[in-house]
């Protein structure tokens, strides 16, 4: 449909897009590293399994992002480096980022009403 937009207008849109990306460059998620709790290997925060010991990581049922346990809390997933609170569904026990779960208020797997603290 870009053919229906005049060339001058397309150029303005291009300039606008460029200025937005220059001011807010995209972040490469592959730079964020975490540690495997089993073997201490470095993992990208988006990996679902350790490449060294093959341990499968828990994941957020809302976003699909991996949840890394916090060593200071005895290996219990509670907060990530970005202070994102991890919660569990009281019915099916699956874990999720509380901030993401607040958007729906129900577990995406079992549809039970979620209890927030």
Long-range contacts (C-beta under 8 A, 24 or more apart in sequence): 34-66, 34-68, 34-81, 35-68, 37-68, 37-69, 37-71, 37-75, 58-95, 59-95, 60-86, 60-95, 60-96, 60-97, 60-100, 61-89, 61-94, 61-95, 61-96, 61-107, 61-108, 61-109, 62-96, 62-97, 62-100, 62-101, 62-103, 62-104, 62-108, 63-96, 63-97, 63-100, 65-97, 67-95, 67-97, 87-114, 87-116, 87-117, 89-114, 90-114, 90-115
